[in-house]
Amino acid sequence: MNNSAISAMVSLNSLQSRLDVIADNIANMDTVGYKRKESSFEDVLTTIQQQHKDFKSADRATPLGYNVGYGIKPASVAANWEQGPLMETGIPTDLAIQGNGLIAVENNGNIAYTREGAFHFVPDPADVSSMLLVNNEGDKVLSRGDNPAPIKVPTDAKVAIDDKGNIWTVLNGTTDRVLSGKIFVVEPERPEGLDQIDGNKFVLANGVTANDVFRISAGAALENAPENVSLLSGYLEKSNVDLTVEMSEMVQVQRAYQLMSRALTSSDTMMNLANNMRG
């Protein structure tokens, strides 16, 4: 197989991956807290093909040899952490994250992190006098501290959440405000150490610890919320996907895909002609 066919075939596979990323972004335009994915590419292999010595000339401005590439491949897919627009809901348990932060939730017995702040209270099946703060998938929101645990509040309490994730409750018939929990908020310093999973959540990548990713590691140091992150009660952060940008990039990728398809077709035609030549 000649170089043009190899380059076109490899590039077609990479462009298909880019189209998949764009399609995923468009599909999640209305997903609360979704972060746009961006993919980067790199050369598969580049070699220098030497020209015949007859091309050598004293008047030649460039050296003999020319680059031969073998297409491109996806290097990485990363989330764009740019702040999304805010949408007012008026619901006290809806939380929009301002800044580069994530909220920790319990996911299948493990800790996951999300920016989707559409939370609500549900009855605690183990304690009828308490309610649990959960997201739309039923994942329990965790509290800060040495041993993160699900956040609980009394069933008959009025709840308010401040900008640092402190949960204040007032029991019916009283006026005293009580601190009932602190939402586990973290600030990723190296977000590349997080893998995105279903449900618009992130988990630590294999072999990566919380100390490697977060500005403040898990444990007692998380008693205080990150200084650069705040929560806005009664709002939700919308997706940061811009449909105009995605459609523009889709057109560019489709044109590149058509070009590579033509290159593959031309290469196939040339090989057929060479196979049918008679000496």
LUMSEVO-33852 format. One record per atom (N, C-alpha, C, O): residue in one letter; y, z, x. Coordinates in steps of 0.1 Angstrom, whole numbers, padded with zeros to 4 digits, always signed. Example, Ala and Ser with C-alpha at 12.3 -4.5 7.8 and 13.67 -1.06 7.14 Angstrom:
2
A-0057+0078+0132A-0045+0078+0123A-0033+0078+0132A-0033+0085+0142S-0022+0071+0128S-0011+0071+0137S+0000+0079+0129S+0011+0080+0134
END
This chain:
279
M-0012+0000+0009M+0000+0000+0000M+0012+0000+0009M+0013+0008+0018N+0022-0009+0006N+0034-0010+0015N+0044+0001+0012N+0043+0009+0002N+0054+0002+0020N+0064+0013+0020N+0072+0014+0007N+0074+0024+0001S+0075+0002+0002S+0083+0001-0011S+0075+0007-0023S+0081+0013-0031A+0062+0004-0023A+0054+0009-0034A+0053+0024-0033A+0054+0031-0044I+0051+0029-0021I+0050+0044-0019I+0063+0051-0023I+0062+0061-0030S+0074+0046-0018S+0087+0052-0021S+0090+0052-0036S+0094+0062-0041A+0087+0040-0043A+0090+0039-0057A+0081+0049-0065A+0086+0056-0074M+0068+0050-0061M+0059+0058-0069M+0063+0073-0067M+0063+0081-0077V+0066+0077-0055V+0070+0091-0053V+0083+0095-0060V+0084+0105-0066S+0092+0085-0059S+0105+0088-0066S+0104+0088-0081S+0111+0096-0087L+0095+0080-0087L+0093+0080-0101L+0088+0094-0106L+0093+0099-0116N+0079+0100-0098N+0074+0113-0102N+0085+0124-0101N+0086+0133-0110S+0093+0123-0091S+0104+0132-0089S+0115+0131-0101S+0120+0141-0106L+0118+0118-0104L+0127+0116-0115L+0122+0121-0128L+0130+0125-0137Q+0109+0120-0130Q+0103+0125-0142Q+0105+0140-0143Q+0108+0146-0154S+0103+0147-0132S+0106+0161-0131S+0120+0165-0135S+0123+0175-0141R+0129+0157-0130R+0144+0159-0133R+0146+0157-0148R+0154+0165-0154L+0140+0147-0154L+0142+0145-0168L+0136+0157-0176L+0142+0161-0186D+0125+0163-0171D+0119+0174-0178D+0129+0186-0178D+0130+0193-0188V+0136+0188-0166V+0146+0199-0165V+0157+0197-0175V+0162+0206-0181I+0162+0184-0175I+0173+0181-0184I+0169+0183-0199I+0177+0189-0207A+0157+0179-0202A+0152+0181-0216A+0151+0195-0220A+0154+0199-0231D+0147+0204-0210D+0146+0218-0212D+0159+0224-0215D+0161+0233-0223N+0169+0220-0207N+0183+0225-0209N+0188+0221-0223N+0194+0230-0230I+0186+0209-0227I+0191+0204-0240I+0184+0212-0251I+0191+0216-0261A+0171+0214-0250A+0164+0221-0260A+0168+0236-0262A+0166+0242-0272N+0174+0241-0251N+0179+0256-0252N+0194+0257-0253N+0199+0267-0249M+0200+0247-0258M+0215+0248-0260M+0219+0259-0268M+0229+0265-0266D+0211+0263-0278D+0215+0273-0288D+0207+0286-0285D+0207+0295-0293T+0201+0287-0274T+0193+0299-0270T+0203+0310-0264T+0210+0307-0254V+0204+0321-0270V+0213+0332-0265V+0210+0336-0251V+0198+0339-0248G+0220+0336-0242G+0218+0341-0229G+0211+0331-0220G+0208+0334-0208Y+0208+0319-0224Y+0200+0309-0216Y+0209+0304-0204Y+0221+0302-0206K+0203+0303-0193K+0210+0298-0181K+0205+0284-0177K+0193+0282-0176R+0214+0275-0176R+0211+0261-0173R+0203+0260-0160R+0207+0266-0150K+0193+0252-0160K+0185+0249-0148K+0190+0237-0141K+0195+0228-0146E+0190+0238-0127E+0195+0228-0119E+0184+0225-0108E+0179+0234-0102S+0181+0212-0106S+0170+0209-0096S+0177+0202-0084S+0187+0195-0086S+0171+0204-0073S+0175+0197-0060S+0164+0190-0054S+0152+0193-0057F+0167+0180-0046F+0156+0171-0041F+0158+0170-0026F+0168+0173-0020E+0147+0165-0019E+0147+0163-0005E+0139+0151-0002E+0130+0147-0010D+0141+0145+0010D+0133+0134+0014D+0118+0138+0016D+0116+0148+0022V+0109+0129+0012V+0095+0132+0015V+0092+0130+0030V+0087+0139+0036L+0096+0119+0035L+0094+0116+0049L+0103+0104+0053L+0104+0094+0045T+0110+0105+0064T+0118+0094+0069T+0114+0091+0084T+0113+0100+0092T+0111+0079+0086T+0107+0074+0100T+0116+0063+0105T+0123+0057+0097I+0116+0061+0117I+0124+0050+0123I+0115+0039+0127I+0106+0040+0136Q+0117+0027+0121Q+0109+0015+0124Q+0116+0007+0135Q+0127+0003+0134Q+0109+0005+0146Q+0115-0002+0157Q+0115-0017+0154Q+0105-0023+0149Q+0126-0024+0158Q+0127-0038+0156Q+0121-0045+0169Q+0120-0039+0179H+0119-0058+0167H+0114-0066+0178H+0124-0067+0189H+0136-0067+0186K+0119-0068+0201K+0129-0068+0213K+0138-0080+0212K+0149-0080+0219D+0134-0091+0205D+0143-0103+0204D+0156-0099+0197D+0166-0107+0199F+0156-0088+0189F+0169-0084+0183F+0179-0077+0192F+0190-0075+0188K+0174-0074+0204K+0182-0067+0213K+0193-0077+0219K+0190-0088+0223S+0205-0072+0219S+0216-0081+0224S+0227-0072+0230S+0229-0060+0225A+0234-0077+0240A+0245-0069+0246A+0256-0067+0237A+0264-0058+0238D+0258-0076+0227D+0269-0075+0217D+0265-0067+0205D+0273-0065+0196R+0253-0062+0205R+0248-0054+0193R+0255-0041+0192R+0256-0033+0202A+0261-0037+0180A+0269-0025+0179A+0260-0013+0176A+0263-0001+0179T+0248-0015+0170T+0239-0005+0167T+0226-0006+0175T+0222-0017+0179P+0219+0006+0177P+0206+0005+0184P+0195-0001+0176P+0196-0002+0164L+0185-0006+0183L+0173-0011+0176L+0167+0000+0168L+0167+0012+0171G+0161-0004+0157G+0155+0005+0148G+0162+0007+0135G+0174+0007+0134Y+0154+0010+0124Y+0160+0012+0111Y+0152+0023+0104Y+0140+0024+0106N+0159+0030+0095N+0152+0041+0088N+0143+0036+0077N+0147+0027+0070V+0131+0041+0076V+0122+0038+0065V+0119+0051+0057V+0113+0060+0063G+0123+0052+0045G+0120+0064+0037G+0108+0062+0028G+0104+0051+0025Y+0103+0073+0023Y+0092+0073+0014Y+0095+0081+0001Y+0086+0087-0005G+0107+0080-0003G+0111+0086-0016G+0115+0100-0015G+0117+0105-0004I+0117+0106-0026I+0122+0120-0027I+0112+0129-0035I+0104+0124-0043K+0113+0142-0033K+0105+0151-0041K+0114+0163-0045K+0123+0166-0038P+0110+0170-0056P+0118+0182-0060P+0117+0193-0050P+0106+0196-0045A+0128+0198-0046A+0128+0209-0036A+0128+0222-0043A+0121+0232-0039S+0136+0224-0054S+0136+0236-0061S+0143+0234-0074S+0150+0225-0077V+0140+0244-0083V+0147+0244-0096V+0152+0258-0098V+0145+0268-0098A+0166+0259-0099A+0172+0272-0099A+0181+0273-0111A+0186+0263-0117A+0183+0286-0115A+0192+0288-0127A+0206+0289-0123A+0210+0294-0112N+0215+0283-0131N+0229+0284-0129N+0234+0296-0136N+0234+0297-0148W+0239+0306-0129W+0243+0319-0134W+0257+0319-0139W+0263+0330-0141E+0263+0308-0141E+0277+0308-0146E+0278+0314-0160E+0269+0312-0168Q+0288+0322-0163Q+0290+0329-0175Q+0291+0319-0187Q+0298+0309-0186G+0283+0322-0198G+0284+0314-0210G+0295+0319-0219G+0299+0330-0218P+0299+0310-0229P+0309+0315-0239P+0304+0326-0247P+0292+0327-0250L+0313+0335-0252L+0309+0346-0260L+0311+0343-0275L+0320+0335-0279M+0302+0348-0283M+0302+0346-0297M+0302+0360-0304M+0293+0368-0302E+0312+0362-0312E+0313+0375-0319E+0304+0376-0331E+0303+0367-0339T+0296+0387-0332T+0287+0389-0343T+0291+0401-0352T+0287+0402-0363G+0298+0411-0346G+0301+0423-0353G+0290+0433-0354G+0291+0443-0360I+0278+0430-0348I+0267+0439-0349I+0267+0448-0336I+0266+0442-0325P+0267+0461-0338P+0269+0470-0326P+0258+0469-0315P+0260+0471-0304T+0246+0465-0320T+0235+0464-0310T+0234+0451-0303T+0225+0449-0295D+0242+0441-0307D+0243+0428-0300D+0252+0431-0287D+0263+0435-0288L+0246+0427-0276L+0253+0430-0263L+0254+0417-0255L+0244+0410-0252A+0267+0414-0251A+0269+0402-0242A+0272+0408-0228A+0279+0417-0227I+0265+0402-0218I+0266+0407-0205I+0278+0399-0198I+0278+0387-0198Q+0287+0407-0193Q+0298+0400-0185Q+0296+0403-0171Q+0296+0415-0166G+0295+0393-0163G+0292+0394-0149G+0277+0390-0146G+0270+0385-0155N+0273+0391-0134N+0260+0386-0129N+0250+0397-0131N+0245+0403-0121G+0247+0400-0144G+0238+0411-0146G+0226+0407-0155G+0226+0397-0161L+0216+0416-0156L+0204+0415-0164L+0201+0428-0170L+0203+0439-0164I+0195+0428-0182I+0190+0440-0188I+0175+0440-0187I+0168+0430-0190A+0169+0452-0183A+0155+0453-0182A+0148+0457-0195A+0153+0465-0203V+0137+0450-0197V+0129+0452-0209V+0114+0454-0205V+0110+0449-0195E+0107+0460-0214E+0092+0461-0211E+0085+0449-0217E+0086+0446-0229N+0078+0442-0208N+0071+0430-0212N+0056+0431-0208N+0053+0430-0196N+0047+0433-0218N+0033+0434-0215N+0030+0445-0204N+0022+0442-0196G+0037+0456-0205G+0034+0467-0196G+0042+0466-0183G+0041+0475-0175N+0049+0455-0181N+0056+0453-0169N+0071+0452-0172N+0075+0452-0184I+0079+0452-0161I+0094+0451-0163I+0098+0436-0162I+0095+0430-0152A+0105+0431-0172A+0111+0418-0171A+0126+0420-0173A+0131+0431-0177Y+0134+0409-0171Y+0149+0410-0171Y+0154+0399-0179Y+0149+0388-0179T+0164+0401-0187T+0170+0391-0196T+0185+0393-0198T+0190+0403-0196R+0191+0382-0202R+0205+0382-0206R+0207+0380-0221R+0218+0380-0226E+0195+0379-0228E+0196+0377-0242E+0198+0391-0249E+0188+0399-0249G+0210+0393-0254G+0213+0407-0258G+0212+0409-0273G+0219+0418-0278A+0204+0401-0280A+0203+0403-0295A+0192+0414-0297A+0181+0411-0299F+0197+0427-0297F+0188+0438-0298F+0190+0444-0312F+0199+0442-0319H+0180+0452-0316H+0181+0460-0329H+0171+0472-0328H+0162+0472-0319F+0172+0481-0337F+0164+0493-0337F+0153+0491-0347F+0154+0485-0358V+0141+0496-0343V+0129+0496-0352V+0123+0510-0351V+0125+0517-0342P+0116+0514-0362P+0109+0527-0362P+0099+0528-0351P+0092+0519-0347D+0099+0540-0345D+0089+0543-0334D+0076+0547-0341D+0075+0557-0348P+0065+0539-0338P+0053+0542-0345P+0047+0555-0341P+0038+0560-0348A+0051+0560-0329A+0045+0573-0324A+0054+0585-0328A+0049+0596-0326D+0066+0582-0334D+0074+0593-0338D+0083+0589-0349D+0093+0581-0347V+0081+0594-0361V+0088+0589-0373V+0103+0593-0373V+0111+0588-0380S+0106+0603-0364S+0120+0608-0364S+0128+0600-0354S+0140+0603-0352S+0123+0590-0347S+0130+0582-0337S+0129+0567-0340S+0121+0562-0347M+0139+0560-0334M+0139+0545-0334M+0139+0540-0320M+0144+0546-0311L+0133+0528-0318L+0133+0522-0305L+0142+0509-0305L+0143+0502-0315L+0149+0507-0294L+0158+0496-0292L+0149+0484-0286L+0143+0486-0275V+0148+0473-0293V+0140+0462-0289V+0148+0449-0291V+0158+0448-0297N+0142+0438-0285N+0148+0425-0286N+0140+0418-0298N+0132+0423-0304N+0143+0405-0299N+0138+0397-0311N+0123+0395-0309N+0116+0391-0319E+0117+0397-0297E+0103+0395-0294E+0096+0408-0295E+0083+0408-0293G+0103+0419-0297G+0096+0432-0298G+0095+0439-0284G+0089+0450-0284D+0101+0433-0274D+0101+0440-0261D+0111+0452-0261D+0122+0450-0266K+0106+0463-0256K+0114+0475-0257K+0125+0475-0245K+0122+0471-0234V+0137+0478-0249V+0148+0479-0239V+0146+0492-0231V+0143+0503-0237L+0147+0491-0218L+0144+0503-0209L+0157+0510-0205L+0168+0505-0205S+0155+0523-0202S+0166+0532-0198S+0167+0532-0183S+0157+0530-0176R+0178+0536-0178R+0180+0537-0163R+0174+0550-0158R+0173+0560-0166G+0171+0551-0145G+0166+0563-0140G+0154+0561-0131G+0150+0550-0128D+0148+0572-0126D+0137+0572-0118D+0125+0565-0124D+0118+0557-0118N+0122+0568-0137N+0111+0562-0144N+0116+0556-0157N+0117+0562-0167P+0119+0543-0156P+0124+0536-0168P+0115+0537-0180P+0103+0534-0178A+0120+0541-0191A+0112+0543-0203A+0120+0537-0215A+0132+0535-0214P+0113+0534-0226P+0119+0528-0237P+0130+0537-0243P+0129+0549-0242I+0141+0531-0247I+0152+0539-0253I+0149+0543-0267I+0146+0535-0275K+0151+0556-0270K+0149+0562-0283K+0161+0568-0288K+0169+0575-0280V+0164+0567-0301V+0175+0575-0307V+0170+0581-0320V+0160+0576-0326P+0176+0591-0325P+0172+0597-0338P+0174+0587-0350P+0183+0579-0350T+0165+0588-0359T+0164+0578-0370T+0177+0579-0379T+0182+0569-0383D+0182+0591-0381D+0194+0593-0390D+0207+0593-0382D+0217+0600-0387A+0208+0586-0371A+0220+0587-0362A+0228+0574-0363A+0223+0563-0365K+0241+0576-0361K+0250+0564-0359K+0251+0561-0344K+0252+0570-0336V+0250+0548-0341V+0249+0545-0327V+0261+0536-0322V+0266+0528-0330A+0266+0539-0310A+0276+0531-0304A+0272+0529-0289A+0266+0538-0283I+0275+0517-0283I+0272+0514-0270I+0284+0510-0262I+0292+0501-0267D+0287+0517-0251D+0299+0514-0243D+0297+0503-0233D+0286+0497-0232D+0307+0499-0225D+0307+0488-0216D+0297+0490-0205D+0294+0480-0198K+0293+0502-0202K+0283+0505-0191K+0269+0507-0196K+0260+0511-0188G+0267+0504-0209G+0253+0506-0214G+0250+0519-0219G+0238+0522-0222N+0259+0529-0219N+0256+0542-0224N+0255+0542-0239N+0264+0537-0246I+0244+0548-0244I+0242+0548-0259I+0246+0562-0264I+0240+0572-0260W+0256+0562-0273W+0261+0574-0279W+0257+0575-0293W+0258+0565-0300T+0252+0586-0297T+0248+0588-0311T+0255+0600-0318T+0259+0610-0311V+0257+0599-0331V+0263+0609-0339V+0254+0612-0350V+0252+0603-0359L+0248+0624-0351L+0239+0627-0362L+0246+0628-0375L+0258+0632-0376N+0240+0624-0386N+0246+0625-0399N+0250+0640-0402N+0242+0649-0400G+0262+0642-0407G+0266+0656-0410G+0273+0663-0398G+0276+0674-0400T+0274+0656-0387T+0280+0662-0375T+0291+0653-0370T+0292+0641-0374T+0298+0658-0361T+0309+0650-0354T+0307+0649-0339T+0315+0643-0332D+0297+0656-0334D+0295+0657-0320D+0288+0644-0315D+0278+0639-0321R+0293+0638-0304R+0288+0626-0298R+0278+0630-0287R+0282+0637-0278V+0266+0624-0288V+0255+0628-0278V+0251+0616-0271V+0249+0605-0277L+0250+0617-0257L+0244+0606-0249L+0229+0605-0251L+0222+0614-0246S+0224+0595-0257S+0210+0594-0260S+0202+0584-0251S+0190+0583-0252G+0209+0577-0242G+0202+0568-0233G+0212+0560-0225G+0224+0559-0229K+0207+0554-0215K+0215+0545-0206K+0207+0532-0204K+0196+0532-0198I+0213+0521-0209I+0206+0508-0208I+0204+0504-0193I+0214+0505-0185F+0192+0500-0190F+0188+0496-0176F+0195+0483-0173F+0189+0472-0176V+0206+0483-0166V+0213+0470-0162V+0212+0469-0147V+0215+0478-0140V+0209+0457-0142V+0208+0454-0128V+0216+0442-0125V+0219+0434-0133E+0220+0441-0112E+0228+0430-0107E+0220+0423-0096E+0219+0428-0085P+0215+0411-0099P+0208+0403-0089P+0217+0399-0077P+0227+0392-0079E+0213+0402-0065E+0220+0398-0053E+0214+0385-0048E+0220+0377-0042R+0201+0384-0050R+0193+0372-0046R+0185+0367-0057R+0173+0370-0058P+0191+0360-0067P+0184+0356-0079P+0173+0346-0076P+0164+0344-0085E+0172+0340-0064E+0161+0331-0061E+0148+0339-0060E+0138+0332-0060G+0148+0352-0060G+0136+0360-0060G+0130+0363-0074G+0121+0370-0075L+0137+0357-0084L+0132+0358-0098L+0126+0345-0103L+0131+0335-0100D+0115+0347-0110D+0109+0336-0117D+0111+0336-0132D+0110+0347-0138Q+0115+0325-0138Q+0117+0325-0153Q+0104+0324-0160Q+0096+0315-0156I+0102+0331-0171I+0090+0331-0179I+0094+0328-0193I+0106+0327-0196D+0084+0326-0202D+0087+0324-0216D+0095+0335-0222D+0095+0346-0218G+0103+0331-0232G+0111+0341-0239G+0124+0343-0232G+0131+0353-0235N+0128+0334-0224N+0141+0335-0217N+0142+0348-0209N+0153+0355-0209K+0132+0351-0202K+0131+0363-0194K+0128+0360-0179K+0123+0349-0176F+0131+0369-0170F+0128+0367-0156F+0120+0379-0151F+0121+0390-0156V+0111+0376-0141V+0103+0386-0135V+0104+0384-0120V+0108+0373-0115L+0100+0394-0112L+0100+0393-0098L+0090+0383-0094L+0078+0384-0099A+0093+0375-0084A+0083+0365-0079A+0072+0372-0071A+0074+0384-0067N+0061+0366-0069N+0050+0372-0062N+0055+0376-0047N+0061+0368-0040G+0051+0388-0044G+0055+0393-0031G+0069+0397-0029G+0073+0402-0018V+0077+0397-0040V+0091+0401-0039V+0092+0415-0046V+0086+0417-0057T+0100+0424-0040T+0103+0437-0046T+0117+0437-0052T+0125+0429-0049A+0119+0448-0060A+0133+0450-0065A+0143+0451-0054A+0154+0447-0056N+0139+0458-0043N+0149+0459-0032N+0153+0446-0026N+0164+0445-0021D+0144+0436-0027D+0148+0423-0022D+0157+0415-0031D+0165+0406-0026V+0158+0418-0043V+0165+0410-0053V+0178+0416-0058V+0188+0410-0058F+0177+0429-0061F+0189+0436-0067F+0198+0443-0058F+0194+0448-0047R+0211+0442-0061R+0221+0449-0053R+0218+0464-0052R+0220+0470-0041I+0213+0470-0063I+0209+0484-0063I+0195+0484-0066I+0191+0479-0077S+0187+0490-0058S+0172+0490-0060S+0168+0499-0071S+0176+0507-0076A+0156+0496-0076A+0151+0505-0087A+0149+0519-0082A+0145+0521-0071G+0151+0528-0091G+0149+0542-0088G+0161+0551-0091G+0169+0547-0100A+0163+0562-0085A+0174+0571-0088A+0188+0565-0086A+0197+0569-0093A+0189+0555-0077A+0202+0549-0075A+0207+0541-0087A+0219+0538-0088L+0198+0538-0096L+0202+0531-0108L+0207+0540-0119L+0208+0536-0131E+0210+0553-0116E+0215+0562-0126E+0229+0557-0131E+0232+0560-0142N+0236+0549-0122N+0248+0544-0126N+0247+0528-0127N+0241+0522-0119A+0254+0523-0137A+0253+0508-0139A+0261+0501-0128A+0270+0507-0122P+0258+0489-0125P+0265+0481-0114P+0280+0480-0118P+0284+0478-0129E+0289+0481-0108E+0303+0481-0110E+0308+0468-0115E+0318+0467-0122N+0302+0457-0111N+0306+0444-0114N+0301+0438-0127N+0303+0427-0130V+0293+0446-0134V+0287+0442-0147V+0291+0451-0158V+0292+0463-0156S+0294+0445-0169S+0298+0453-0181S+0291+0447-0194S+0288+0435-0194L+0290+0455-0204L+0284+0450-0217L+0295+0450-0227L+0303+0459-0228L+0294+0440-0236L+0304+0439-0247L+0296+0440-0260L+0289+0431-0264S+0298+0451-0267S+0291+0454-0279S+0297+0445-0291S+0309+0443-0291G+0288+0440-0299G+0293+0432-0310G+0294+0417-0307G+0300+0409-0315Y+0290+0413-0295Y+0290+0399-0291Y+0277+0395-0285Y+0269+0403-0281L+0275+0382-0285L+0264+0376-0278L+0269+0365-0268L+0278+0358-0271E+0262+0364-0257E+0265+0353-0248E+0257+0340-0251E+0245+0340-0252K+0264+0330-0254K+0258+0317-0257K+0253+0310-0244K+0256+0314-0233S+0245+0300-0246S+0240+0292-0235S+0251+0286-0227S+0261+0282-0233N+0250+0285-0214N+0260+0278-0206N+0257+0263-0204N+0263+0257-0195V+0248+0258-0212V+0245+0243-0212V+0256+0235-0218V+0261+0238-0229D+0261+0225-0211D+0271+0216-0216D+0264+0203-0219D+0259+0196-0211L+0264+0200-0232L+0257+0188-0237L+0262+0175-0230L+0255+0166-0227T+0275+0174-0229T+0281+0163-0222T+0276+0160-0208T+0273+0149-0204V+0276+0171-0201V+0271+0170-0187V+0256+0166-0187V+0252+0158-0179E+0248+0172-0196E+0234+0169-0196E+0231+0155-0200E+0223+0148-0194M+0238+0150-0210M+0236+0136-0214M+0241+0126-0203M+0235+0116-0201S+0252+0130-0196S+0256+0121-0185S+0246+0120-0174S+0243+0110-0168E+0240+0132-0170E+0230+0132-0160E+0217+0125-0164E+0210+0119-0156M+0214+0126-0177M+0202+0119-0182M+0204+0104-0181M+0194+0097-0178V+0216+0099-0184V+0218+0084-0182V+0216+0080-0168V+0210+0070-0165Q+0222+0088-0159Q+0220+0085-0144Q+0206+0085-0140Q+0201+0076-0133V+0198+0095-0144V+0184+0096-0141V+0176+0084-0147V+0167+0078-0140Q+0179+0081-0159Q+0172+0070-0166Q+0175+0057-0158Q+0166+0048-0157R+0187+0055-0154R+0190+0042-0146R+0183+0042-0133R+0177+0032-0129A+0182+0054-0126A+0175+0054-0114A+0160+0052-0116A+0153+0046-0108Y+0155+0057-0127Y+0141+0055-0131Y+0138+0040-0133Y+0128+0035-0129Q+0147+0033-0140Q+0145+0019-0142Q+0145+0011-0129Q+0138+0002-0127L+0154+0015-0120L+0155+0009-0107L+0142+0011-0099L+0137+0001-0093M+0137+0023-0099M+0124+0025-0092M+0112+0018-0099M+0103+0013-0092S+0113+0016-0112S+0102+0009-0119S+0103-0006-0115S+0092-0012-0113R+0115-0011-0114R+0116-0025-0109R+0111-0027-0095R+0105-0037-0091A+0115-0017-0086A+0110-0018-0072A+0095-0017-0072A+0089-0025-0064L+0089-0009-0080L+0074-0009-0080L+0068-0022-0085L+0058-0027-0080T+0074-0028-0095T+0070-0041-0100T+0071-0051-0090T+0062-0060-0088S+0083-0052-0083S+0085-0062-0072S+0075-0060-0061S+0070-0070-0056S+0072-0048-0057S+0062-0045-0047S+0049-0050-0051S+0041-0056-0043D+0045-0048-0063D+0032-0053-0068D+0031-0068-0068D+0021-0074-0065T+0042-0074-0072T+0043-0089-0072T+0041-0094-0058T+0034-0104-0055M+0048-0088-0048M+0047-0093-0034M+0033-0091-0029M+0028-0100-0021M+0026-0080-0032M+0013-0078-0027M+0003-0088-0033M-0006-0093-0027N+0005-0092-0046N-0003-0102-0052N-0001-0116-0046N-0011-0123-0043L+0011-0119-0042L+0014-0131-0036L+0008-0132-0022L+0002-0142-0018A+0008-0120-0015A+0002-0120-0001A-0013-0121-0002A-0020-0127+0006N-0019-0115-0013N-0034-0116-0014N-0038-0130-0018N-0050-0133-0015N-0030-0138-0024N-0033-0151-0029N-0030-0162-0019N-0032-0174-0021M-0024-0158-0008M-0020-0168+0002M-0032-0174+0009M-0042-0167+0011R-0032-0186+0012R-0043-0193+0019R-0038-0198+0032R-0027-0203+0034G-0046-0195+0043G-0042-0199+0056G-0044-0214+0058G-0041-0219+0069
END
